Amino acid sequence: MPRRLVADLMHASADVPFVSLTRSLNVRAVVEARARAAQAPGWAAIFVKAFALVAKTEPTLRTLHVKLPWPCLYELPRSVGMVAIARVRKARTAYCSSASAPPTRWHSAMSTR
């Protein structure tokens, strides 16, 4: 099943244009805040949440190219992040993915802790 998921994702993305950018980030404040946390969140979760929060106010980050019924740009009403994770346990690799909730629900969930 996991390999099938990865293969399906690779097949679906084959015709998607790819752009790669590089930018340096100063994450010292995040490193310090993470060190103070009782249970430090994973870096993937931190970056997915950060991207979703910025995408909430930057429509460009929620815009995608749609081929059908005619080529156009479509702005999604909300952002949803998905992270693929590979874990090795007992010499076997397992793959899983997780979709995130919209940032507004994250924010309220985080503020209640």
Secondary structure by P-SEA (a helix, b strand, c coil): caaaaaaaaaaaaccbbbbbbbbbbcaaaaaaaaaaccccccaaaaaaaaaaaaaaccccccbbbbccccbbbbbbcbbbbbbbbbbbcccbbbbbbbbbccaaaaaaaaaac
